[in-house]
Amino acid sequence: MKGKIRLRPGIPDDDNRDYLPEKLKDGIHTVNENGNDSQVYPERLKKYREYHADGVADTWYEYVPESYNPEERTPLVISFHGGLMTGWGQAVYTSWTHVADREGFVVVFPDACYNRVWMLECDWEKVVETSAAMPPEVPMLPKPEKRVEDYHDVRKTIALIERIKSKYNIDSGRIYVQGMSMGNAMASQFARHLGHIIAGAAGSGCPTNTALLFDGNHDIVNQGGALNIWQSRLELDKVPPHYREGDKDTVLGNIEYWNRVNGCDILPKIRIEGNNNLAFFEGQKGVTVFMDVKNRDHGQTFDDAELIWDYLFSGCYKDENGTLINVAPDRKREGDALGIAIVEESRRVFANGCIEQMEAEAFKWKKLKYHGLNGKALVRSEYFYVPVTFLAKLFRAETEISQDGAVVDITLHEGSQIQFAGGNTGCVVDNRIEAMYCEAVVRNHIFFISAEWFVERFYGLHTSFCEGVLYITDHKAHLSKNMAYLIRKIVTEE
């Protein structure tokens, strides 16, 4: 029987601008911002400090929910905090304790050993070069050892896992790691080098520098093997300045890396739920899930842990031979039943999980106001123009083209009849005149109209535009920047 989640009321501490307000430890206050949202300090969260490795005393926080059953084999989640934060900070900035209350698993939040920053593999010269530009409160990373396995934070995490296994009835095949920001880099590092210990890894913010993912020949660098992977990105986030490439290439490079490790299909299932843009890549060896959150800054959303558990961790484990097994998760990894992504300057379209081909490239068309402006013009709006024949094909309509492509008659599947004429801002719908958003355009005998107008007018669908990509679906959805980048890459690359 599952436990029950109950949120406790808190007092928002909106005037506090610290990285981690100590006031949150009083069990009364919360912090809410566009990146990190907190809960009230969990009552069952307990602090421990002992020696695990290298003669160093390490601190960690354990959360054992009331629903934990010592008679049952139980999953374990290790959650790494962001830079300059703490284990208890990661506990209040996530919903892991709430999900644990319902599911009965154990969560551990360790502290980084060095000045609240994790020991990470990195391009050391680049770190030194850019450290001068960082805020004074940000300590410089410790110079890493030659082998990741020798880093104290890695060694102590392994030892901590063994300690928790001896203390509680932990299922060795259901151990997962997750992190936020620098903790995401720590989770990625652990997954790439010691993935045999865990069944899945997840993280939000701070994707890994692709210089650590691929060698000079763009071959993957990996010791941990296939894993179920979750990558949360935030649309307004920026990668660290010492990365060798920009935001777009880093985000896409991280997806490519784990897709290659996991043997994933090229085409994902895409699902956009409000601000959450999800892409599910199913692989022969493992699963890669990408989520980009519209209009969010660096950090993690409060439901990030919930989504990771429901869509991924709840449905994967490793058997006694160390083989990754995927079963049905609590929430099905399904794409939108109706999801169409049209890319500017491309003939190829991502339509309901498949790639379709149009007879001409899509383009943006400006609706202008110019009368009375002494030769000037104002752009009132822009629309996404596609061949009307493609829209007819999508919705199983019949098309008749005449006058060398300048006139089009369409009979919709449900029976309505529409007549278009090039250069006209109006059309005829069931023998009545009706205005469109903007005029019809004829190019090289191909007839174009606004995709937004057509799908909204005749099918009541929702449209969202970002970074040269138009997304059409049957529910409220906000296409985000990084998802638009991913869709463009999928559509334009063979």
C-alpha positions in Angstrom: 0.0 0.0 0.0 1.4 3.4 -1.0 1.9 6.2 1.5 0.2 9.6 1.2 1.8 12.9 0.2 0.9 15.9 2.3 2.4 19.4 1.8 3.0 21.5 4.9 2.3 25.2 4.8 5.3 27.6 4.8 6.1 31.3 4.9 7.7 32.5 1.6 11.1 34.2 2.3 11.0 36.3 -0.8 13.4 39.0 0.4 16.3 36.5 0.9 18.8 36.5 -2.0 21.3 34.0 -0.6 22.3 30.8 -2.5 20.9 28.8 0.4 19.0 30.7 3.1 19.8 29.2 6.5 16.4 30.4 7.6 15.0 27.4 5.7 16.2 25.1 8.4 13.7 26.5 10.9 11.0 24.3 9.4 8.7 27.3 8.7 10.0 29.2 5.7 10.2 28.4 1.9 11.9 30.1 -1.0 10.2 30.5 -4.4 12.0 31.7 -7.5 12.1 31.0 -11.2 14.5 28.1 -11.0 14.5 26.7 -7.4 11.4 26.3 -5.3 11.5 24.8 -1.8 9.4 22.9 0.6 9.3 23.3 4.3 12.3 21.5 5.9 11.2 17.8 6.2 10.6 16.7 9.7 12.1 13.2 9.1 15.3 14.4 7.5 18.3 13.3 9.7 21.9 14.5 9.5 24.9 12.1 9.9 28.6 12.7 9.9 31.2 9.9 9.8 34.4 8.7 8.1 33.8 6.7 4.9 36.9 7.1 2.8 40.4 8.7 2.8 40.2 9.6 6.5 37.8 12.4 5.8 34.7 13.0 7.8 31.7 13.4 5.5 28.2 14.7 6.1 25.0 13.4 4.6 21.3 13.5 5.2 18.9 10.5 5.2 15.2 10.5 4.6 13.4 7.3 5.5 9.7 7.8 5.0 7.0 6.4 7.4 5.9 4.2 4.5 9.3 2.4 4.4 8.7 -1.3 4.9 11.9 -3.1 6.2 10.5 -6.4 5.0 10.5 -5.3 1.4 13.4 -4.7 -0.9 13.5 -1.0 -1.3 14.9 1.4 -4.0 17.6 4.0 -3.0 18.0 7.5 -4.5 21.2 9.5 -4.0 20.5 13.2 -4.8 23.5 15.6 -5.2 23.1 19.2 -4.4 24.2 22.2 -6.5 27.4 24.1 -6.1 27.6 26.2 -2.9 24.7 24.3 -1.4 24.3 21.4 0.9 22.6 18.0 1.2 19.8 19.5 3.3 19.4 22.2 0.7 18.9 19.7 -2.0 16.3 18.0 0.2 14.2 21.2 0.5 14.7 22.3 -3.1 13.3 19.0 -4.5 10.2 16.9 -4.0 12.2 13.6 -3.5 11.0 13.3 0.1 7.4 13.7 -1.0 7.7 11.0 -3.7 9.5 8.8 -1.1 6.6 9.3 1.3 4.3 7.8 -1.4 6.5 5.1 -2.8 8.4 4.0 0.4 12.0 4.3 -0.9 15.0 5.8 0.9 16.7 9.1 -0.2 20.2 10.2 0.7 21.5 13.8 0.2 25.3 13.9 0.7 27.4 17.0 1.2 30.3 17.8 -1.2 33.6 17.4 0.6 35.3 20.6 -0.6 33.8 24.0 0.1 30.4 22.9 -1.0 31.6 22.0 -4.5 32.0 18.5 -6.0 35.2 17.1 -7.3 34.7 16.8 -11.0 36.7 15.9 -14.1 37.2 19.0 -16.2 39.3 20.9 -18.6 41.6 22.3 -15.9 43.2 25.0 -18.1 39.8 26.3 -19.1 38.6 26.4 -15.5 41.7 28.4 -14.4 41.2 30.7 -17.4 37.6 31.5 -16.5 37.7 31.5 -12.7 38.6 35.1 -12.5 35.3 36.0 -14.1 33.3 34.1 -11.5 31.6 35.8 -8.5 34.0 36.1 -5.5 31.9 33.8 -3.3 32.4 30.9 -5.8 35.4 28.8 -4.8 37.7 27.5 -7.5 37.3 23.8 -8.2 39.9 21.5 -6.7 42.3 20.1 -9.3 41.1 16.6 -10.0 43.0 13.4 -9.6 44.0 11.5 -12.8 41.2 8.9 -12.3 37.6 9.7 -11.5 37.5 6.6 -9.4 40.1 8.2 -7.1 38.1 11.4 -6.4 37.1 11.5 -2.8 33.5 12.5 -3.6 33.2 9.4 -5.8 34.8 7.0 -3.3 32.6 8.3 -0.4 29.5 8.0 -2.6 30.3 4.3 -3.2 31.0 3.8 0.5 27.8 5.6 1.4 25.7 3.4 -0.8 27.2 0.3 0.9 26.5 1.8 4.3 22.9 2.5 3.4 22.5 -1.1 2.0 23.7 -2.5 5.3 21.4 -0.2 7.3 18.2 -0.7 5.3 16.7 -3.4 3.1 17.9 -1.8 -0.2 17.4 -3.5 -3.5 20.8 -3.5 -5.2 19.2 -3.5 -8.6 17.2 -0.3 -7.9 19.8 2.3 -7.0 19.6 5.7 -8.7 21.5 9.0 -8.7 20.2 12.5 -9.4 21.6 16.0 -9.1 21.0 19.7 -9.7 23.4 22.0 -11.4 26.9 21.0 -10.3 25.2 18.0 -8.7 23.9 17.1 -12.2 27.6 17.1 -13.4 28.4 14.9 -10.4 25.5 12.5 -11.3 26.7 12.4 -14.9 30.3 11.7 -13.9 29.2 8.9 -11.6 27.0 7.4 -14.4 29.6 7.5 -17.1 32.4 6.0 -14.9 30.5 3.8 -12.3 27.2 3.1 -14.0 27.5 -0.6 -13.2 26.5 0.3 -9.6 23.2 2.1 -10.5 20.2 1.5 -12.8 19.5 5.1 -13.7 20.8 8.7 -13.5 19.0 12.0 -13.7 19.9 15.7 -13.5 18.7 19.2 -14.0 20.7 22.2 -15.2 24.4 22.2 -16.1 24.8 19.6 -18.9 28.2 18.0 -19.1 30.9 19.6 -21.2 31.0 17.5 -24.5 34.8 17.6 -24.3 34.3 14.9 -21.6 31.8 12.9 -23.6 33.5 12.4 -26.9 37.2 11.9 -28.0 38.9 13.7 -30.9 37.2 11.3 -33.3 33.7 12.0 -31.8 33.6 8.5 -30.4 31.9 8.2 -27.0 34.0 8.0 -23.8 32.2 5.7 -21.4 33.0 3.2 -18.7 29.7 2.8 -17.0 27.6 1.2 -19.8 24.0 1.7 -20.7 21.7 3.3 -18.1 18.3 4.8 -18.1 19.0 8.6 -18.3 16.9 11.7 -17.6 18.1 15.1 -18.6 16.2 18.2 -17.4 17.1 21.5 -19.0 15.7 24.9 -18.4 15.0 27.2 -21.3 16.6 30.3 -19.8 19.7 28.5 -18.5 23.2 29.1 -19.7 26.1 26.5 -19.8 29.3 27.3 -17.8 31.6 29.8 -19.5 34.5 27.3 -19.7 32.6 24.9 -22.0 34.1 24.6 -25.5 30.8 25.2 -27.3 27.5 27.1 -26.7 24.3 26.2 -25.1 22.6 24.6 -28.1 25.5 22.3 -29.0 26.1 21.3 -25.4 22.5 20.4 -24.8 22.2 18.5 -28.1 25.6 16.8 -27.5 24.5 15.4 -24.2 21.4 13.9 -25.7 23.4 12.4 -28.6 25.9 10.9 -26.1 23.4 8.9 -24.1 21.4 8.0 -27.2 24.5 6.4 -28.6 25.4 4.7 -25.3 21.8 3.3 -25.0 21.4 2.4 -28.7 18.3 4.6 -28.9 16.1 5.2 -32.0 16.6 8.4 -33.9 13.0 9.5 -33.6 11.7 10.2 -30.1 8.2 10.3 -28.8 7.5 14.0 -28.1 5.1 15.1 -25.5 4.5 18.8 -24.5 2.4 19.3 -21.4 2.1 23.0 -20.7 5.6 24.2 -20.1 7.2 20.7 -19.9 8.7 19.6 -23.2 9.5 15.9 -23.1 11.2 13.7 -25.6 11.4 9.9 -25.0 14.1 8.0 -26.8 13.7 4.2 -26.4 16.9 2.2 -26.9 18.0 -1.4 -27.3 20.1 -1.1 -24.2 18.5 1.8 -22.2 16.2 4.8 -22.3 17.0 8.5 -22.7 14.5 11.1 -21.6 15.0 14.8 -22.3 12.9 17.5 -20.7 13.1 21.2 -21.4 11.0 23.5 -19.2 9.7 26.7 -20.9 10.5 30.0 -19.2 12.5 28.6 -16.4 16.0 29.7 -15.1 18.9 27.6 -13.8 17.9 25.1 -11.2 15.1 22.5 -11.0 11.4 22.6 -10.9 9.7 21.4 -7.8 8.0 18.5 -9.6 11.3 17.3 -11.3 11.7 14.4 -8.9 8.1 13.4 -9.4 8.5 13.3 -13.2 11.8 11.4 -13.0 10.3 8.8 -10.8 7.0 8.4 -12.7 8.4 8.3 -16.2 11.7 6.6 -15.6 13.1 5.3 -12.3 9.8 3.5 -11.4 10.2 1.3 -14.5 13.8 0.2 -14.5 16.2 -2.1 -12.5 19.2 -4.3 -13.0 19.0 -8.0 -12.6 21.5 -10.1 -10.7 23.7 -10.2 -13.7 23.8 -6.4 -13.9 21.6 -6.3 -17.1 19.4 -3.2 -17.3 15.7 -4.3 -17.4 12.9 -1.9 -18.4 9.3 -2.6 -17.4 6.2 -0.4 -17.5 6.8 2.8 -15.5 4.1 4.4 -13.4 3.5 6.9 -16.2 3.6 5.7 -19.8 6.3 7.3 -22.0 3.9 8.3 -24.8 4.1 11.1 -27.3 1.3 13.5 -28.0 -1.5 11.7 -29.8 -1.5 14.7 -32.2 1.8 16.4 -32.4 3.1 18.2 -35.6 6.3 20.1 -35.7 7.0 22.2 -38.8 10.5 23.7 -39.2 11.2 26.9 -41.0 13.1 26.5 -44.3 12.6 22.7 -44.3 10.4 20.4 -46.3 10.6 17.7 -43.7 8.0 17.7 -40.9 7.8 15.7 -37.6 4.2 14.5 -37.7 2.8 12.2 -35.0 6.1 10.4 -34.5 7.1 10.1 -38.1 8.9 12.2 -40.7 6.7 13.5 -43.5 7.7 15.4 -46.6 6.1 18.5 -48.0 6.4 19.6 -51.6 8.1 22.9 -50.6 9.8 24.5 -47.7 7.9 26.2 -44.9 8.5 29.9 -44.4 7.4 32.8 -42.2 5.1 35.4 -43.8 4.6 38.9 -42.4 1.3 40.6 -42.0 1.9 44.2 -42.8 0.3 47.6 -42.2 1.6 50.2 -44.6 -1.3 52.6 -45.6 -0.8 56.1 -44.3 2.8 55.5 -43.1 4.5 57.5 -45.9 6.1 54.4 -47.5 7.0 52.7 -44.3 5.5 49.4 -43.0 4.6 47.9 -39.7 4.8 44.2 -39.0 1.6 43.3 -37.2 2.2 39.6 -36.9 4.0 36.7 -38.5 2.6 33.3 -39.6 4.0 30.0 -40.6 3.2 29.2 -44.2 3.1 25.7 -45.6 1.7 24.1 -48.8 -2.1 23.7 -48.5 -1.8 20.2 -50.0 0.3 19.1 -47.0 -2.4 20.4 -44.5 -5.0 18.5 -46.6 -3.0 15.3 -46.4 -2.6 15.6 -42.7 -6.3 15.9 -42.1 -7.5 13.5 -44.9 -9.1 16.2 -47.0 -9.6 16.2 -50.7 -7.9 18.8 -52.8 -8.6 20.2 -56.3 -6.0 22.7 -57.8 -6.8 24.9 -60.8 -5.6 28.0 -62.7 -2.0 26.9 -62.6 -1.9 26.6 -58.9 -3.6 29.9 -58.1 -7.0 28.4 -57.0 -7.5 25.6 -54.5 -10.7 23.8 -53.5 -10.7 21.6 -50.4 -13.3 19.3 -49.1 -12.6 18.4 -45.4 -13.1 14.9 -44.2 -16.2 16.0 -42.2 -17.7 17.6 -45.4 -17.0 21.3 -45.2 -15.9 22.9 -48.5 -13.3 25.7 -48.7 -12.1 27.7 -51.7 -8.9 29.7 -51.7 -7.5 32.1 -54.3 -3.9 33.4 -54.3 -3.4 36.9 -53.1 -6.7 37.0 -51.2 -6.9 37.5 -47.4 -10.3 35.9 -47.5 -11.7 32.5 -48.5 -15.0 30.9 -49.1 -16.2 28.4 -46.3 -19.4 26.5 -47.2 -20.4 29.3 -49.6 -19.7 32.1 -47.1 -16.9 34.7 -47.2 -14.5 34.4 -44.2 -11.3 36.4 -43.5 -8.0 34.6 -42.8 -5.1 35.8 -40.6 -3.2 36.8 -43.8 -3.3 36.4 -47.5 -2.7 33.2 -49.4 0.6 33.1 -51.3 1.5 31.3 -54.5 5.2 30.5 -55.2 6.3 28.4 -58.2 2.7 27.2 -58.7 2.6 25.9 -55.1 -0.2 27.3 -52.9 0.6 28.3 -49.3 -1.6 29.4 -46.4 -1.0 30.0 -42.7 -0.8 26.7 -40.8 -1.9 28.4 -37.6 -5.1 29.7 -39.2 -6.0 26.4 -40.8 -5.6 24.2 -37.7 -7.1 26.7 -35.3 -10.1 27.6 -37.5 -11.1 24.1 -38.6 -9.9 21.8 -35.8 -9.6 24.0 -32.7 -5.9 23.0 -32.2 -3.2 24.8 -30.3 -0.1 26.2 -31.8 3.2 27.3 -30.3 6.2 28.9 -32.1 9.8 29.0 -30.9 13.2 29.3 -32.6 11.9 28.7 -36.2 9.7 25.7 -35.2 5.9 25.6 -35.1 4.3 22.9 -32.9 0.7 22.0 -33.4 -1.3 19.8 -30.9 -4.7 19.3 -29.4 -4.0 20.7 -26.0 -2.3 23.7 -24.4 1.5 23.4 -25.0 4.3 25.9 -25.0 7.2 24.8 -27.2 10.6 25.6 -25.6 13.9 26.7 -27.0 15.9 23.5 -26.4 13.1 21.3 -27.7 12.9 23.4 -30.8 16.6 22.9 -31.3 16.2 19.1 -30.9 13.2 19.0 -33.3 15.2 21.0 -35.9 18.1 18.6 -35.6 15.8 15.5 -36.0 13.9 17.0 -38.9 16.9 18.4 -40.9 19.3 15.6 -40.5 18.9 12.4 -42.5 
